[in-house]
Amino acid sequence: MTSLNVEMLAADATEPITSAGNAHLGIAVLAGIAVIVLLITRFKLHAFLALTIGTLGLGAFAAAPLDATLASFTKGLGSTVASVGVLIALGAILGKLLADSGGADQIVDTILAKAGGRAMPWAMVLIASVIGLPLFFEVGIVLLIPVVLLVAKRGNYSLMRIGVPALAGLSVMHGLVPPHPGPLVAIDALGANLGVTLALGVLVAIPTVIIAGPLFSRYAARWVDIPAPDRMIPQRATEDLERRPGFGATVATVLLPVVLMLAKALVDIVVDDPENHVQRVFDVVGSPLIALLAAVVVGIFTLGRAAGFTKERISATVETSLAPIAGVLLIVGAGGGFKQTLIDVGVGRMILEFSEDWSIPALLLAWLIAVAIRLATGSATVATISAAGLVAPLAADMSTTHAALLVLAIGAGSLFFSHVNDAGFWLVKEYFGMNVGQTIKTWSVMETIISVVGIAVVLLLSLVL
């Protein structure tokens, strides 16, 4: 088979690169996922390598030609990195500026100064949700945990009463709201509208985070009553700074990309004319790349310069923000390669036929697939990317609104029951000084509540939109 023919096969998702039947394909998918799970959990292999090897295994199990499998994988990796790679980098730069300049601390301190008593869990949700918009989940945890521990210790609050709402805010933003990598990749794979998905994501996130955060934290605090561990309270960024950015400027900078993307969605709905100059301007300004780039440029002045950073210090901050995301980019890219291979071997068509035979609603089916991959791999991002590739054919005839809800259903499923194969599980366990059982009672249950409430709200919205 020539390279040209391989590329043509990989490019056309409607022409499977194998003629295997549905049963054979189903077994191949399970085997490919099993390889990934085994490599990650048993052999502790990096997710990028596990996904790469698992993709080759999927192709072999599906009896696809090796060259065609490689073409599918590289095509998926390249298109995924091309679509979200720059966005991940810009998000990392904005997050680093927010943390190093003391802007995050300014948001935290200002809100905490206004809250107290019963309002504190709600304040923690608000802080985590705002800060969690531009930050990766792990970065958000590292940034917020010192605040959670300090508030719990100084205010004599239950650690779970304060910590669970903060974790819920971060997790919901990570799974449901762009510009986080998982939702962005799903939007691209399903051809969903970014602005509509963002607006509906916020709508789904509000009741979800309330139930999984402040409300559930009451029970979590009863189940696990532990003090804040002193050894885990590190130095805050602003302790080394002479000044820090203002509260209003910091919040405006963080929310700028969200406002621009929502403005684009609103103009698209109101104007609905691709040739209209106003809509064309907003199509550019509200694109994720321009919106995040604008926030970074503004942040250099409102965050970096406001904190007294020199040009050299700002340059160093930008440079150091990029190194940690190399692993994220590789995992997301390999996940995209795995997703494309799933499509090209014909799994998407199999899922479409399965949904028709069993009459399972597309939104619920997408959620179940994401749940299965999340439980197997432990990665919310991998679950989102893989599930999006599997259910992509279901979005072909959907309205703009329902395509966005399909993205959110996948995002909700990707958060289901974090356990021992998830790096986030161990991060929370160690920071809060809990044992495995206590972490399952709090963090794992919280993640499950987010997932179940999220899909419930999505299904309700699908009935009225």
C-alpha positions in Angstrom: 0.0 0.0 0.0 1.5 3.3 -1.0 1.7 6.2 1.4 -0.8 8.2 -0.7 -3.3 5.4 -0.3 -2.7 5.2 3.4 -3.3 8.9 3.8 -6.5 8.7 1.8 -7.8 5.9 3.9 -6.9 7.6 7.2 -8.5 10.8 6.0 -11.9 9.3 5.3 -13.5 8.3 8.6 -16.5 6.8 6.7 -14.3 4.2 5.0 -12.9 1.9 7.7 -9.4 0.6 7.3 -10.5 -2.9 8.3 -13.5 -5.0 7.3 -13.9 -6.6 10.7 -17.4 -7.2 12.0 -18.9 -5.3 15.0 -18.1 -8.1 17.4 -14.5 -8.3 16.3 -14.2 -4.5 16.5 -15.8 -4.4 20.0 -13.2 -6.9 21.2 -10.4 -5.0 19.5 -11.5 -1.7 21.3 -11.6 -3.4 24.7 -8.2 -5.1 24.1 -6.7 -1.7 23.0 -8.0 0.0 26.1 -6.9 -2.9 28.3 -3.4 -2.5 27.0 -3.4 1.2 27.8 -4.8 0.5 31.3 -2.3 -2.3 32.0 0.7 -0.2 30.9 -0.4 2.8 33.0 -1.5 1.0 36.2 0.7 -2.1 36.3 3.9 -1.0 34.6 3.6 2.8 35.5 4.3 3.8 31.9 3.8 7.4 30.9 0.4 7.9 29.4 1.9 9.2 26.1 3.8 5.9 25.6 0.8 3.8 26.8 -1.6 5.5 24.4 0.9 5.1 21.5 1.4 1.4 22.2 -2.3 0.9 22.9 -3.1 2.5 19.5 -0.8 0.0 17.7 -2.4 -2.8 19.7 -5.9 -1.6 18.7 -4.9 -1.6 15.0 -3.4 -5.1 15.3 -6.4 -6.5 17.2 -8.7 -5.0 14.5 -6.6 -6.6 11.8 -5.8 -3.2 10.2 -2.6 -2.8 8.1 0.2 -1.4 10.3 1.0 1.4 7.9 -2.6 2.5 7.8 -2.7 2.4 11.7 0.4 4.6 11.8 -1.1 7.0 9.3 -4.3 7.3 11.4 -2.3 7.8 14.6 0.0 10.5 13.2 -2.9 12.3 11.5 -4.9 12.4 14.8 -1.9 13.4 16.8 -1.1 16.2 14.4 -4.6 17.6 14.1 -5.2 17.5 17.8 -2.0 19.3 18.7 -2.6 21.8 15.9 -6.1 22.6 17.2 -5.4 22.8 20.9 -1.6 22.9 21.4 -1.3 26.7 21.2 -4.3 27.1 23.4 -2.8 24.9 26.1 0.4 26.9 25.9 -1.4 30.3 26.2 -3.5 28.9 29.1 -0.3 27.8 30.9 1.3 31.3 30.4 -1.8 33.1 31.7 -1.9 30.7 34.7 1.7 31.2 35.5 1.4 35.0 35.3 -1.7 34.7 37.6 0.2 32.7 40.2 3.6 34.3 40.2 2.3 37.9 40.2 0.2 37.3 43.2 -3.0 37.9 41.3 -4.4 34.6 42.4 -3.6 35.4 46.0 -5.3 38.8 45.6 -8.5 37.1 44.4 -8.4 34.7 47.3 -7.7 37.2 50.0 -10.3 39.7 48.8 -13.1 37.1 48.7 -12.1 35.6 52.0 -12.1 39.0 53.7 -15.7 39.4 52.7 -16.8 35.9 53.7 -17.0 34.1 57.0 -18.9 31.4 58.9 -21.4 29.5 56.8 -20.5 31.5 53.7 -16.9 30.2 53.7 -17.6 27.0 51.6 -19.5 29.1 49.1 -16.5 31.5 49.0 -14.2 28.6 48.3 -16.4 27.5 45.4 -16.3 31.0 43.9 -12.5 31.3 44.3 -11.8 27.8 42.7 -14.2 28.5 39.8 -12.7 31.8 38.9 -9.1 30.7 39.3 -9.8 27.4 37.7 -10.9 29.0 34.4 -7.4 29.5 33.0 -5.5 26.8 35.0 -5.0 23.1 34.6 -6.5 21.1 37.4 -3.2 20.0 38.9 -1.9 23.6 38.8 -5.1 24.8 40.4 -4.8 22.3 43.3 -1.2 23.4 44.0 -2.3 27.0 44.0 -5.4 26.6 46.1 -4.4 23.9 48.7 -2.3 26.4 50.8 -5.3 28.7 51.0 -7.6 25.8 51.9 -5.3 24.6 54.6 -4.7 28.1 56.0 -8.4 28.9 56.1 -9.3 25.6 57.8 -6.5 26.1 60.4 -7.0 29.8 61.2 -10.8 29.7 61.1 -11.1 26.4 62.9 -13.1 24.9 60.0 -13.4 21.3 59.1 -10.8 20.6 56.4 -13.4 18.8 54.2 -16.0 21.6 54.7 -13.5 24.0 53.0 -11.5 21.6 50.8 -14.4 19.8 49.0 -16.0 23.0 47.6 -12.6 24.1 46.3 -11.9 20.8 44.6 -15.4 20.7 43.2 -15.0 24.2 41.6 -11.7 23.2 40.0 -12.9 19.8 38.8 -16.1 21.1 37.2 -14.2 23.8 35.3 -11.7 21.2 34.2 -14.3 18.8 32.8 -17.1 21.1 31.5 -15.8 24.5 30.6 -13.5 25.6 27.7 -10.7 26.5 27.3 -9.6 23.4 29.2 -8.0 20.8 26.9 -10.6 18.1 27.2 -13.7 20.2 26.3 -11.7 21.9 23.5 -10.7 18.6 21.9 -14.3 17.3 22.2 -15.6 20.5 20.6 -13.2 20.1 17.7 -14.0 16.4 17.2 -17.7 16.8 17.3 -17.8 20.1 15.3 -19.7 21.8 18.1 -19.9 25.6 18.5 -17.4 26.9 21.1 -19.5 29.8 22.3 -22.7 27.8 22.7 -20.8 25.0 24.5 -19.1 27.5 26.8 -22.5 29.1 27.7 -24.2 25.8 28.3 -21.1 24.5 30.2 -21.4 27.4 32.6 -25.2 26.7 32.9 -24.5 23.0 33.7 -21.6 23.9 36.0 -23.6 26.1 38.4 -26.0 23.5 39.9 -23.4 20.8 39.6 -20.8 22.6 41.6 -23.3 23.7 44.2 -24.5 20.1 44.9 -21.0 18.5 44.7 -19.3 21.4 46.6 -21.0 23.2 49.5 -23.9 20.7 49.9 -21.9 17.5 49.8 -19.1 18.9 51.9 -21.5 18.8 54.9 -21.6 15.0 54.7 -17.9 14.7 53.7 -16.9 16.6 56.9 -18.9 14.1 59.0 -17.4 11.1 57.2 -13.8 12.3 57.4 -13.0 14.6 60.3 -9.3 15.4 60.1 -7.2 18.5 60.9 -5.2 20.4 58.3 -1.7 18.9 58.1 0.8 21.6 59.0 3.6 20.0 56.9 1.7 20.7 53.6 1.4 24.5 54.0 4.0 26.0 51.6 5.0 29.6 51.1 2.7 31.7 49.1 3.9 33.6 46.0 3.1 37.0 47.3 5.3 36.6 50.4 8.3 37.5 48.2 6.6 40.4 46.4 6.5 44.1 47.3 3.2 44.6 45.6 0.6 42.7 43.7 -2.1 43.4 41.1 -5.5 44.9 42.0 -8.5 42.6 42.5 -10.6 44.2 39.7 -7.8 44.1 37.1 -7.0 40.5 38.0 -10.6 39.2 37.7 -11.1 41.2 34.4 -8.0 39.6 33.0 -9.0 36.0 33.9 -12.5 36.5 32.6 -11.5 38.3 29.4 -11.2 35.2 27.1 -14.6 33.9 28.5 -16.3 37.2 27.7 -14.8 37.4 24.2 -15.9 33.8 23.4 -19.4 34.4 24.8 -19.7 37.6 22.8 -18.9 35.8 19.6 -21.6 33.2 20.4 -24.1 36.0 21.1 -23.3 37.8 17.9 -23.5 34.6 15.9 -27.0 34.0 17.3 -28.3 37.6 16.9 -26.7 38.5 13.5 -26.5 35.0 11.9 -25.0 36.4 8.7 -21.4 35.1 7.8 -21.0 38.1 5.4 -21.8 40.7 8.1 -18.8 42.7 9.1 -19.7 42.8 12.8 -20.0 39.0 12.9 -16.8 38.5 11.0 -14.9 40.8 13.5 -16.4 38.8 16.5 -15.6 35.5 14.8 -11.9 36.5 14.9 -11.9 38.3 18.3 -13.9 35.5 19.9 -11.9 32.6 18.5 -10.1 30.7 21.3 -6.6 31.6 20.0 -7.2 35.3 19.8 -9.2 35.4 23.1 -6.5 33.7 25.1 -3.7 35.6 23.3 -5.5 38.8 24.2 -5.7 37.7 27.8 -2.0 36.9 27.9 -1.0 40.2 26.4 -3.3 42.1 28.8 -2.0 40.0 31.7 1.6 41.0 31.0 0.5 44.5 32.0 -2.3 44.0 34.5 -0.5 41.1 36.3 3.2 41.1 35.5 3.9 44.8 35.3 1.4 45.6 38.1 3.5 43.2 40.4 6.7 45.1 39.5 8.1 42.5 37.2 10.8 43.6 34.9 10.8 42.7 31.2 13.3 40.0 32.0 11.2 38.6 34.8 8.1 38.4 32.6 10.1 36.7 29.9 11.4 34.2 32.4 7.9 33.6 33.7 6.6 32.9 30.2 9.5 30.5 29.6 9.1 28.5 32.8 5.3 28.2 32.2 5.9 26.2 29.0 8.2 23.4 30.2 5.6 21.7 32.5 3.0 21.4 29.7 5.2 19.2 27.5 3.7 16.1 29.0 0.2 17.4 28.7 0.6 18.2 25.0 2.0 14.7 24.3 -0.8 13.0 26.2 -3.5 15.1 24.5 -1.8 14.5 21.1 -1.5 10.8 21.6 -5.1 10.7 22.8 -6.1 12.4 19.5 -4.1 9.7 17.6 -5.9 7.0 19.5 -9.2 8.7 18.8 -8.5 9.0 15.0 -7.5 5.3 14.9 -10.8 4.4 16.6 -12.7 6.3 13.9 -10.7 4.9 11.0 -11.0 1.3 12.0 -14.8 1.8 11.9 -15.6 1.9 15.6 -17.6 5.1 15.1 -19.9 3.4 12.7 -20.2 0.4 15.1 -21.3 2.8 17.9 -23.8 4.4 15.6 -25.4 1.1 14.8 -25.3 0.0 18.4 -27.2 3.1 19.5 -29.8 2.5 16.8 -30.3 -1.1 17.7 -30.6 -0.5 21.5 -32.3 2.9 21.3 -29.9 4.4 23.8 -30.1 8.3 23.8 -26.9 9.7 22.2 -26.2 11.9 25.3 -26.5 9.0 27.7 -24.4 6.7 25.4 -21.6 9.3 25.2 -21.7 9.7 29.0 -21.5 5.9 29.5 -18.5 5.5 27.1 -16.6 8.3 28.8 -17.4 6.8 32.2 -16.0 3.4 31.1 -12.8 4.9 29.7 -12.3 7.2 32.8 -12.6 4.1 35.1 -10.2 2.2 33.0 -7.5 4.8 32.3 -7.9 7.2 35.2 -7.5 10.2 32.9 -10.3 12.6 32.4 -8.6 14.1 29.3 -8.0 10.7 27.7 -11.6 9.7 28.5 -12.9 12.9 26.8 -10.7 12.6 23.7 -11.4 8.9 23.2 -15.2 9.2 23.8 -15.4 12.1 21.5 -13.8 10.1 18.7 -16.2 7.1 19.3 -19.4 9.1 19.3 -18.4 11.7 16.6 -20.9 10.1 14.1 -23.8 10.7 16.4 -23.2 14.5 16.2 -23.5 14.6 12.4 -27.2 15.3 12.3 -27.5 17.2 15.7 -28.5 20.8 16.1 -25.9 23.3 17.4 -27.4 23.1 20.9 -27.4 19.3 21.1 -23.9 19.0 19.7 -22.8 21.2 22.6 -24.7 19.1 25.1 -23.0 16.0 23.6 -19.6 17.6 24.5 -20.8 18.3 28.0 -22.2 14.8 28.4 -18.7 13.4 27.5 -17.1 15.9 29.9 -19.4 14.8 32.8 -18.6 11.2 32.1 -14.9 11.8 32.1 -15.1 12.9 35.8 -16.8 9.8 37.1 -15.3 8.1 40.3 -11.6 9.0 40.3 -9.7 6.2 42.0 -6.2 4.7 42.4 -5.3 4.9 38.7 -5.8 8.7 38.6 -2.9 11.0 39.5 -5.4 13.5 40.9 -6.5 11.0 43.5 -3.0 10.7 44.9 -2.4 14.5 44.7 -5.5 15.2 46.8 -4.7 12.3 49.2 -1.2 13.6 49.9 -2.1 17.3 50.2 -4.9 16.6 52.6 -3.1 14.0 54.6 -5.8 11.3 54.1 -5.5 7.5 53.7 -6.9 5.7 50.7 -10.3 5.0 52.3 -10.8 8.6 53.4 -9.9 9.8 49.9 -12.5 7.5 48.3 -15.2 8.7 50.8 -14.5 12.3 49.9 -12.7 13.0 46.6 -14.0 9.9 44.7 -17.6 10.4 45.8 -17.4 14.1 45.0 -16.2 13.3 41.5 -19.0 10.8 41.0 -21.6 13.4 42.2 -20.2 15.9 39.7 -20.5 13.3 36.9 -24.1 12.1 37.7 -25.5 15.6 38.4 -23.8 16.9 35.3 -25.4 14.3 33.0 -28.7 14.8 34.7 -28.7 18.5 34.0 -27.5 17.9 30.4 -30.4 15.5 29.9 -32.9 18.0 31.4 -31.6 20.8 29.1 -31.9 18.5 26.1 -35.6 18.3 26.8 -36.2 22.0 26.7 -33.6 23.3 24.2 
